[in-house]
Amino acid sequence: MIDANFISERIAKLRTAKNISARDMSLSLGQSQSYINNIENKKALPSMQMFLYICEYLDISPKDFFDDEINEPTTYNNAVNTFKSLSAKQLELFISLASEMK
């Protein structure tokens, strides 16, 4: 179940993965310097509009935000888009290589 803790923790995880400070992210979103910090410390939640801005800022879709099995949504989406352009043989080769890396 998704709750306020999930939202706070997911924003923190995605932000730190991109090596962005909470202050820089807040200011880039046009908010006070403590805006993201307040969300991550569970003192506030973003409005729906701000949530969408946060997703855009992090270069992810809202769907990706809620899929916590994907640690790096931007990289994951880039990989998926690359896979879409591969031929069946190229895709089979990639899958074989990836299987060897497990």
URFEN-V398991 format. One record per residue. N is the residue number from 0. RES is the residue in one letter. PHI is phi in radians with two decimals (NA if undefined). PSI is psi as a letter, one per 30 degrees, with the letter a starting at -180 (* if undefined). Layout:
BEGIN
N:RES:PHI:PSI
N:RES:PHI:PSI
END
This chain:
BEGIN
0:M:NA:k
1:I:-1.45:k
2:D:-2.45:a
3:A:-1.05:e
4:N:-1.09:e
5:F:-1.04:e
6:I:-1.06:e
7:S:-1.06:e
8:E:-1.20:e
9:R:-1.19:e
10:I:-1.05:e
11:A:-1.06:e
12:K:-1.11:e
13:L:-1.18:e
14:R:-1.14:e
15:T:-1.19:e
16:A:-1.09:f
17:K:-1.64:g
18:N:1.00:h
19:I:-1.98:k
20:S:-1.32:l
21:A:-1.06:e
22:R:-1.11:e
23:D:-1.08:e
24:M:-1.12:e
25:S:-1.00:e
26:L:-1.16:e
27:S:-1.13:f
28:L:-1.48:g
29:G:1.38:g
30:Q:-1.97:l
31:S:-1.13:l
32:Q:-1.12:f
33:S:-1.76:g
34:Y:-0.99:e
35:I:-1.16:e
36:N:-1.02:e
37:N:-1.11:e
38:I:-1.17:e
39:E:-1.15:f
40:N:-1.60:g
41:K:1.10:g
42:K:-1.62:f
43:A:-2.73:l
44:L:-2.16:k
45:P:-1.28:l
46:S:-1.20:l
47:M:-1.04:e
48:Q:-1.09:e
49:M:-1.19:e
50:F:-1.02:e
51:L:-1.13:e
52:Y:-1.13:e
53:I:-1.08:e
54:C:-1.05:e
55:E:-1.08:e
56:Y:-1.06:e
57:L:-1.45:f
58:D:1.08:h
59:I:-2.37:l
60:S:-1.55:l
61:P:-0.99:e
62:K:-1.04:e
63:D:-1.12:e
64:F:-1.01:e
65:F:-1.49:f
66:D:-1.62:i
67:D:-1.33:f
68:E:-1.36:f
69:I:-1.77:j
70:N:-1.36:e
71:E:-2.18:i
72:P:-0.99:e
73:T:-1.13:e
74:T:-1.12:e
75:Y:-1.03:e
76:N:-1.15:e
77:N:-1.09:e
78:A:-1.12:e
79:V:-1.04:e
80:N:-1.11:e
81:T:-1.16:e
82:F:-1.05:e
83:K:-1.07:f
84:S:-1.60:f
85:L:-1.40:k
86:S:-1.29:l
87:A:-1.05:e
88:K:-1.15:e
89:Q:-1.10:e
90:L:-1.13:e
91:E:-1.07:e
92:L:-1.10:e
93:F:-1.10:e
94:I:-1.06:e
95:S:-1.07:e
96:L:-1.10:e
97:A:-1.10:e
98:S:-1.10:e
99:E:-1.21:f
100:M:-1.48:f
101:K:-1.11:*
END
